[in-house]
């Protein structure tokens, strides 16, 4: 009897070891195997000529996909093992919904036309006076009705003037309130400037800030494409917008400036060039900074201080 129990326990132990080993291998594959991608963008000078294409695959092409934007249309494909998804299914559904909406609109238009025709039909009612109106005969005007209309118009004008005056007064009060609120906020910030300055200059908080900054830089270096090349020339109607985009590009220029040629045009509206990028992304790139930040004492204390900090 004991021999049978030991045999069952042995089999269960082997099964548990196999399951644990499979889970460890799967986790290692998810963490270490990279998502490989290739992206290409080109433009001939106008926004309508923009072309984009990106491909990626993961886990030995067990998961793969592709997306392309050309002629102002987006087409995509996605595959998980043997299951495939693409944009053609969405297009069919959208066409069916469009056809249904068109049918509903046509029915509503027909019903509206029928109602209009019914309303426009002349109602033949007998004349109670027994006399028919001759063509061109003028109907005498009622002086009492005209006086009532004039009095109603005067009342409406007086009410409109009163409403305008009330709106102007409310607008002035609103402006006064906003200026008073701004003044109070500025005064409160000036009074609490010392607290904010002490919070920012604290040694623990500064160490936490530099730790976060170094981890972000490490993450960006890891995510940098292995291959990137191209040239881009861009410009907008407003030179200020061109400057904003150039400022945004300058943040990542140290990573891509060696392989790309970026030329802003502050005088003309233009978008021309091509760009090719290849690289790989691992889940490990995100787990390492998260681990370092989570177990850093300065970051934890700073996070707690931020939650309890009040102006």
C-alpha positions as CSV (number, residue, x, y, z in Angstrom):
1,X,0.0,0.0,0.0
2,X,2.8,2.4,0.9
3,X,4.6,1.5,-2.3
4,X,1.5,2.6,-4.3
5,X,1.2,5.9,-2.4
6,X,4.9,6.7,-3.0
7,X,4.5,5.9,-6.7
8,X,1.5,8.3,-6.9
9,X,3.4,11.0,-5.1
10,X,6.4,10.5,-7.4
11,X,4.2,10.8,-10.5
12,X,2.6,14.0,-9.1
13,X,6.0,15.4,-8.3
14,X,7.2,14.8,-11.8
15,X,4.1,16.4,-13.3
16,X,4.5,19.5,-11.0
17,X,8.2,19.8,-12.1
18,X,7.3,19.5,-15.7
19,X,4.6,22.2,-15.3
20,X,6.9,24.5,-13.4
21,X,9.6,24.0,-16.0
22,X,7.2,24.8,-18.8
23,X,6.0,28.0,-16.9
24,X,9.6,29.1,-16.4
25,X,10.5,28.5,-20.0
26,X,7.4,30.4,-21.2
27,X,8.1,33.3,-18.9
28,X,11.8,33.4,-20.0
29,X,10.6,33.4,-23.6
30,X,8.2,36.2,-23.1
31,X,10.7,38.3,-21.2
32,X,13.8,37.6,-23.3
33,X,12.6,37.0,-26.9
34,X,12.4,40.4,-28.7
35,X,9.6,41.9,-30.7
36,X,11.3,42.6,-34.0
37,X,9.9,45.4,-36.2
38,X,10.6,47.3,-39.4
39,X,9.0,50.6,-40.2
40,X,9.2,52.7,-43.4
41,X,7.7,56.1,-44.0
42,X,7.8,58.2,-47.2
43,X,6.2,61.4,-48.5
44,X,6.4,63.1,-51.9
45,X,5.7,66.6,-50.8
46,X,2.0,66.6,-49.8
47,X,0.2,65.1,-47.0
48,X,-2.0,63.0,-49.4
49,X,1.1,61.3,-50.7
50,X,2.1,60.0,-47.3
51,X,2.9,56.3,-47.2
52,X,3.6,54.2,-44.0
53,X,4.2,50.6,-43.5
54,X,5.2,48.6,-40.3
55,X,5.8,44.9,-39.8
56,X,6.5,43.1,-36.6
57,X,6.8,39.5,-35.3
58,X,7.3,37.9,-31.9
59,X,7.9,34.4,-30.4
60,X,9.4,32.9,-33.6
61,X,6.6,34.5,-35.7
62,X,3.9,32.9,-33.6
63,X,2.5,36.4,-33.3
64,X,3.0,38.7,-36.3
65,X,1.3,41.7,-37.9
66,X,1.5,44.3,-40.6
67,X,-0.1,47.7,-41.1
68,X,0.0,50.0,-44.1
69,X,-1.3,53.5,-44.8
70,X,-1.5,54.6,-48.4
71,X,-3.9,56.7,-50.5
72,X,-5.5,57.9,-47.3
73,X,-6.6,54.3,-46.4
74,X,-5.4,52.1,-43.6
75,X,-5.0,48.3,-44.1
76,X,-3.8,46.0,-41.4
77,X,-3.3,42.3,-40.8
78,X,-2.7,40.4,-37.5
79,X,-2.1,36.7,-36.7
80,X,-1.9,34.8,-33.5
81,X,-0.8,31.2,-34.3
82,X,-3.4,29.9,-36.8
83,X,-6.0,32.7,-36.0
84,X,-5.9,35.6,-38.5
85,X,-7.5,39.0,-38.4
86,X,-7.5,41.8,-41.0
87,X,-9.2,45.0,-41.9
88,X,-11.4,43.4,-44.6
89,X,-13.8,42.2,-41.9
90,X,-14.2,45.7,-40.5
91,X,-14.7,47.1,-44.0
92,X,-17.5,44.5,-44.7
93,X,-19.2,45.4,-41.4
94,X,-18.9,49.2,-42.1
95,X,-20.4,48.6,-45.6
96,X,-23.4,46.7,-44.1
97,X,-24.0,49.4,-41.6
98,X,-23.8,52.1,-44.3
99,X,-26.3,50.2,-46.4
100,X,-28.7,49.9,-43.5
101,X,-28.4,53.6,-42.6
102,X,-29.0,54.5,-46.3
103,X,-32.2,52.4,-46.4
104,X,-33.4,54.1,-43.2
105,X,-32.7,57.5,-44.5
106,X,-34.5,56.8,-47.7
107,X,-37.6,55.5,-45.8
108,X,-37.5,58.6,-43.6
109,X,-37.3,60.9,-46.7
110,X,-40.3,59.1,-48.3
111,X,-42.4,59.5,-45.1
112,X,-41.5,63.2,-44.9
113,X,-42.5,63.8,-48.5
114,X,-45.8,62.0,-47.9
115,X,-46.5,64.2,-44.9
116,X,-45.6,67.4,-46.9
117,X,-47.9,66.4,-49.7
118,X,-50.8,65.8,-47.3
119,X,-50.2,69.2,-45.6
120,X,-50.1,71.0,-49.0
121,X,-53.5,69.6,-50.1
122,X,-56.2,72.4,-50.0
123,X,-58.9,71.8,-47.3
124,X,-62.3,72.4,-48.8
125,X,-64.5,73.8,-46.1
126,X,-68.0,75.3,-46.6
127,X,-68.3,79.0,-46.2
128,X,-70.6,79.7,-43.1
129,X,-71.6,83.0,-44.5
130,X,-72.8,81.4,-47.7
131,X,-70.9,83.8,-49.9
132,X,-67.7,83.1,-51.8
133,X,-64.7,85.5,-51.9
134,X,-64.1,87.0,-55.2
135,X,-60.6,87.1,-56.7
136,X,-58.7,90.2,-55.8
137,X,-61.2,91.1,-53.0
138,X,-59.3,92.7,-50.0
139,X,-60.0,91.6,-46.5
140,X,-60.6,94.5,-44.1
141,X,-57.8,94.8,-41.5
142,X,-58.7,94.6,-37.9
143,X,-57.3,97.7,-36.1
144,X,-57.6,96.0,-32.7
145,X,-55.3,93.2,-33.7
146,X,-52.7,95.6,-35.1
147,X,-52.6,97.5,-31.8
148,X,-52.2,94.2,-29.9
149,X,-49.3,93.2,-32.1
150,X,-47.6,96.6,-31.7
151,X,-47.9,96.4,-27.9
152,X,-46.5,92.8,-27.9
153,X,-43.6,94.0,-30.1
154,X,-42.8,96.8,-27.6
155,X,-42.9,94.4,-24.7
156,X,-40.6,92.0,-26.5
157,X,-38.1,94.9,-27.2
158,X,-38.2,96.0,-23.6
159,X,-37.6,92.4,-22.4
160,X,-34.7,92.0,-24.9
161,X,-33.1,95.3,-23.6
162,X,-33.5,94.1,-20.0
163,X,-32.0,90.7,-20.9
164,X,-29.0,92.4,-22.6
165,X,-28.4,94.6,-19.6
166,X,-28.6,91.6,-17.2
167,X,-26.1,89.6,-19.4
168,X,-23.7,92.6,-19.5
169,X,-23.9,92.9,-15.7
170,X,-23.3,89.2,-15.2
171,X,-20.4,89.2,-17.6
172,X,-18.8,92.1,-15.7
173,X,-19.3,90.2,-12.4
174,X,-17.7,87.1,-14.0
175,X,-14.6,89.1,-15.1
176,X,-14.3,90.6,-11.6
177,X,-14.5,87.2,-10.0
178,X,-11.9,85.7,-12.4
179,X,-9.4,88.5,-11.7
180,X,-10.1,88.2,-7.9
181,X,-9.5,84.4,-8.1
182,X,-6.2,84.9,-10.1
183,X,-5.1,87.4,-7.5
184,X,-5.9,85.0,-4.6
185,X,-4.1,82.2,-6.3
186,X,-1.0,84.3,-7.0
187,X,-1.0,85.4,-3.4
188,X,-1.3,81.9,-2.0
189,X,1.5,80.6,-4.3
190,X,3.7,83.5,-3.1
191,X,3.0,82.6,0.5
192,X,3.7,78.9,-0.1
193,X,6.7,79.4,-2.3
194,X,9.1,78.5,0.5
195,X,7.4,75.1,1.0
196,X,7.6,74.2,-2.7
197,X,11.3,75.3,-2.7
198,X,12.1,73.2,0.3
199,X,10.3,70.2,-1.3
200,X,12.3,70.5,-4.5
201,X,15.7,71.1,-2.9
202,X,15.4,68.3,-0.4
203,X,18.3,65.8,-0.8
204,X,16.0,62.7,-0.9
205,X,13.8,64.2,-3.6
206,X,16.8,65.3,-5.7
207,X,18.3,61.8,-5.5
208,X,14.9,60.3,-6.5
209,X,14.7,62.7,-9.5
210,X,18.2,61.8,-10.8
211,X,17.5,58.1,-10.3
212,X,14.3,58.3,-12.4
213,X,16.2,60.4,-15.0
214,X,19.0,57.8,-15.3
215,X,16.5,54.9,-15.7
216,X,14.5,56.8,-18.4
217,X,17.7,57.4,-20.3
218,X,18.7,53.8,-20.0
219,X,15.2,52.8,-21.3
220,X,15.5,55.1,-24.3
221,X,18.9,53.8,-25.2
222,X,17.5,50.3,-25.1
223,X,14.6,51.2,-27.3
224,X,16.7,53.0,-29.8
225,X,16.4,51.3,-33.3
226,X,19.3,49.2,-34.3
227,X,19.1,50.7,-37.8
228,X,17.7,54.0,-38.8
229,X,18.3,56.1,-41.9
230,X,16.6,58.8,-44.0
231,X,16.0,62.4,-44.6
232,X,13.0,64.6,-43.8
233,X,12.1,68.2,-44.9
234,X,9.1,69.7,-43.2
235,X,7.3,73.0,-42.8
236,X,3.9,74.4,-41.9
237,X,1.8,77.5,-42.8
238,X,2.6,79.0,-39.4
239,X,6.4,79.1,-38.6
240,X,5.5,78.7,-34.9
241,X,4.1,75.2,-35.6
242,X,7.4,74.3,-37.4
243,X,9.3,75.5,-34.4
244,X,7.2,73.4,-32.0
245,X,7.8,70.3,-34.1
246,X,11.5,71.0,-34.3
247,X,11.6,71.4,-30.5
248,X,9.9,68.0,-30.1
249,X,12.3,66.4,-32.6
250,X,15.3,67.9,-30.8
251,X,14.5,65.7,-27.7
252,X,15.2,62.5,-29.7
253,X,17.8,64.0,-32.1
254,X,20.8,62.8,-30.0
255,X,19.5,59.2,-30.7
256,X,18.9,59.6,-34.4
257,X,20.8,62.6,-35.6
258,X,23.9,60.6,-36.7
259,X,21.9,58.6,-39.2
260,X,19.2,61.1,-40.4
261,X,19.1,64.5,-42.0
262,X,16.2,66.7,-40.7
263,X,15.7,70.1,-42.4
264,X,12.9,72.5,-41.2
265,X,11.4,75.0,-43.7
266,X,10.0,78.1,-42.0
267,X,8.8,79.7,-45.2
268,X,6.9,77.0,-47.1
269,X,4.4,74.3,-46.3
270,X,6.1,71.1,-47.2
271,X,6.5,67.5,-46.0
272,X,9.0,65.5,-48.0
273,X,11.4,62.7,-47.4
274,X,11.8,59.1,-46.3
275,X,12.6,57.2,-43.1
276,X,13.5,53.6,-42.4
277,X,13.8,52.1,-39.0
278,X,14.6,48.5,-37.8
279,X,14.9,47.3,-34.2
280,X,13.8,45.0,-31.5
281,X,12.0,45.5,-28.2
282,X,12.2,43.2,-25.2
283,X,10.0,43.2,-22.1
284,X,13.2,43.0,-20.1
285,X,13.9,46.6,-21.1
286,X,10.9,47.8,-19.1
287,X,11.2,45.3,-16.2
288,X,14.7,46.4,-15.2
289,X,13.9,50.1,-14.7
290,X,10.7,49.2,-12.9
291,X,12.5,46.9,-10.6
292,X,15.2,49.5,-9.8
293,X,12.7,52.2,-9.1
294,X,10.4,50.1,-7.0
295,X,13.1,49.0,-4.6
296,X,14.8,52.4,-4.4
297,X,14.2,54.0,-0.9
298,X,14.5,57.6,-2.1
299,X,11.9,57.0,-4.9
300,X,9.5,55.4,-2.4
301,X,9.9,58.2,0.1
302,X,9.4,60.9,-2.6
303,X,6.3,59.2,-3.9
304,X,4.8,59.1,-0.4
305,X,5.7,62.8,0.1
306,X,4.1,63.7,-3.2
307,X,0.9,62.0,-2.2
308,X,0.8,63.9,1.1
309,X,2.0,67.2,-0.2
310,X,-0.5,70.0,-0.3
311,X,-0.1,73.6,-1.6
